[in-house]
Amino acid sequence: MPKQKTISGAKKRFKLTSSGKIKRKKAFKNHILTKKETKQKRNLRYMSVVSKADETNVKNLLKLN
């Protein structure tokens, strides 16, 4: 049986932590940043963890199951 390919868009967007959780970038930090407050932009700077409800979908995209 051939190997399954990971979804290339998903492997660019998600990273695995050592404990097995999936990290993601926060939304709303790409453009139209002039009207957003500095505090909001600073809080969007850091990575976040994928929620438990979406974790199985992302693992299917990354072919981790």
Residue pairs with C-beta under 8 A, 6 or more apart in sequence:
4 63
5 63
6 61
6 62
6 63
7 61
7 62
9 61
10 58
10 61
10 62
11 62
13 24
13 25
14 22
14 23
14 24
14 50
14 58
14 61
14 62
15 22
15 23
15 47
16 22
16 23
16 64
17 23
17 49
21 49
21 50
22 49
22 50
22 55
22 58
22 59
22 62
23 47
23 48
23 49
23 50
24 47
24 48
24 49
24 50
25 47
25 48
26 44
26 46
26 47
26 48
27 44
28 36
28 40
28 44
29 41
29 44
29 45
33 41
50 58
56 65
59 65
